[in-house]
Amino acid sequence: MSSVIELLKSHRSIRKFTDQAIPPELFKDIVQAGQAAATSSFLQGATIVRVTEAEKRQKIAELAGGQAYVASAAEFMVLCADLKRAGNYCAQYGKSFEGDYTEQFIIATVDVALMAQNMVTAAESEGLGICYIGGIRNNPGPVSELLELPKGVYPVFGLCLGYPDQDPEVKPRLPVNVILKQEVYNEEGDQTAIAEYDERIREYYRTRSGGGHGISWSEQVSTLLAEKSRPHMKGFLEGQGFKFR
């Protein structure tokens, strides 16, 4: 098995970081690795806002639900889907801007995810740890104001980078036969496989460093999908110019 595959399979979220700074050239290389990711129609619809001001980081940590590592990581960035940059050139070429279609929103959002995952792989290959911060979508309006995001741009998630000060266990994923289907979507054998997986997750939560809640995967996700999830996002995105036509 290649070292790259081993690296990818060993991913963990890191929430405690040392005080060691990331060398500027390494940070730049990580960003450029992100830029090398695939981008639909060559849109390059992702923008990174690097946040270094301590007060601003602390405010974002609070807005994201009190996630202290936003403030303590060596680097913190907000990755944004950006249709404004490309849209700026529509008038130059005598074209109307039609960037409020749902497909264009999807393209830019996928660009962000692909860029981020390239950055994460590059960072982890150099011994860094990472943590995605989806919690910035708890308060996307105030975050956008802090970062002065214009219409056509929205914050998808944050990303902490730094040298790990912890060594957490790898969280088990669903069995491959549950998520990999042949020719058509089917659920044959899924219920049994997921029941066995639930026991692995319960054990993981019971025994992981720092303790845990001990619930199963199926219980955890059923709770997630039974609750309203950030219902403010639709109105926020429309306010940012994403009309979903």
N, C-alpha and C positions, 0 to 999 in steps of 0.2 A: 504494500500500500504506500502511495506517495506521501511525502511529508506534508504536502498541501492538504490532502484529504484528511490526514490525521489532525492537522491544525483545525480544519473546519469542524470536525466532529468533536473537538475538545472545547468548543466555545462555552463560556460562562459569562454572566453579567457580573461586573465588578462594581462594588459600591463603597469600597474603602481604598483610598489611594495614598501613596507616599507623597512627600513634599518635592520629589525630584521633578525638575522641569523637563519638558520634551525638547530636544535640540531643534532649533528653527529649521534646519535643512531636512530633518526627519519629518517634521510637521508638514513642510511643503511637499515632500515626497508622498505623504499619505493623502493630501488633498489631490495631487496630480494622479495618484492611483484611482481615486474616486472619479476624476474626470474621464478616465480611460474606460469607464463602464459603458455598456451599450446605452444608446439613447434613441428613442423612436423618432423617425423622420429627421434625425440630426437636430432636434429642437434644442437639446442641451438645456432643458427646462428646470434646472436646479440651481439654487443660489445658497451659499453658506454664509451665515452671519456669525463670525467669531466674537465671543463676548469675553472680554478680559477685565472690565471694570468690576471691582469687588462688590460695590453697592448694587449694580445692575444684576450681577449674578445672584446675589442674595435675594433680590426681589423676584427673580425668575424662579428660584428654588421654592419660595413661598407660594407663588402662583401655580407651581406644578404640584402642589400638595405637600410641601414641607420636605422635599427631597434634598437633604443637606449636601449630598455629593455633587450637585450642580455647582455649589460654591467651592467645594474642596478639591475637585479634580484639577489636574494640571491644565487641561484645556476643556472648554465647553463651547459648543457650537449649536446654532439652531439651523436646521436644514429646511429650506423653503421651496415650495413649488412656485415657479416663476414663469408666467406668461407675458409679463410686462416687457422684459428685455427684447424678446423677439417681436412683440407687438409694436414696439417703438418704430419699427422699420416699415410697417404697412403703408403709412402715409408717404414715405419716401419713394415707394414703388407704385403709388397710385392705387393702393388696395385698401378696402375697408377692413377694420379689425373685427374678426369673428371669433375671438378667443374665449367666448363665454359658452361654448358648447361642452357638453358633458365629456365627449371623447377627448377634447384638448385638456380638460381638467385631469382626466385619467392619465394621459400621456405624461404630463408634468409631474404628477404624483408618483408614477412608476419610475420616472427618471430619478427622483429624489431617493427612492428606496434602493435602486440599483447602485447609485453613486455611494450611498451610505454603506452598503454591504461591502463594496470594494474597499472603502476606507477602513472598515472594521477588520477585514481580512489582512490588509496591509499592516495595520496597527498591531494586531495580535501576532503577526509574524515577527515583529520587532520586540516582542515581550511586553507590549502595552495591554492594558485592560480597558474595556469599554462598558458603557451602560446607555441604552436608548432611554429617552425621556419623553414618553407619549403624554405625560401629565401636563405638558405645556398647552395641550388642547383643552384642559380644564378651564383655562382663561385665555383663549386665543386673542381676544380683543386687547386686553392690557399688555400681553406679550408683544403683539403687533405694534402697539403704540410705543413701547419701550424701544423696539428695534426700528421704528419709523418705516414699517412695511407699507408700500403703496398699494393701490388697487391692482389686481392681477397677480398678487403675491400672497401666499399664506404659509404659516409655519406648520410643517408636517410633524416634526418631532425634534427633540434636542438630542445631543450626543456628547457624553462625557468621555474624555480620554485621559489616561494617566498610567503611572506604574503601579501595579496592584500591591495593596497592603493586606491582602487576604487570599485564601486559596479555596474557594468554594467548590462543592461537588458539581459535576455536570448533571443537569436535569434531564432525566430520560424523556425521549420523544416517543410519539405513537409508533407502534410497529409498522414497518415498511408495508406489509401487506394490507394495512388499513388505508394508507394514503396513496398507494400505487395500484391503479386499476388497469386491467387489460382490455383494450378495445372500447369498452363501455363502462359507464358508472354502475357499480353494483355494490351491495352491502353484505354479500355472502361471507359469513364467518366473522364479520366485524364485531358483533355483540360479544362473542366469546373472547376475542382478542382484546377488546377494550376493557372487559371485566378483569382480565389478567393484568392489563396495563394499569388499571385503577389501583390494584394492590401494590404495584411497584411505586406508584406516585405517593400513595399513603405512607409507605415505608420511607421514601425519600424525604417527605416533609417531616416525618417523625424523627428522623435521625440526622438531618442536615445540620451544618454548623449554625448555631444561633437559634435552633429550634424551628418549629413551624406549626401550621394549623392541622396537619394530618388528614385533610380531606382528599377525596379522589379527584382525578381530572374531570370525570363526567359531572360530578357535583359542582365543581368550580365553574365549568363553562356553562352549565345549565343556569346557574345563578347569574352569570354575566349576561346571557341572552334573555333572561327573564326581567332584567331591569332596564330602565331607560338609560341609554348611553349617550351622554353629552348632547342632549337635544338642542342645545344652543348652536351647534356647529352649522346647521343648514342656514340659519339666519346670518351667522357670521360670514360664511362663505359668500352668500349672496351680496352682503355688504361690501365684500372685497372684490366684487365684480364677476363672481362665478355663478352664472344664472342657470346652468344645467339645461340648456335648450336641447 
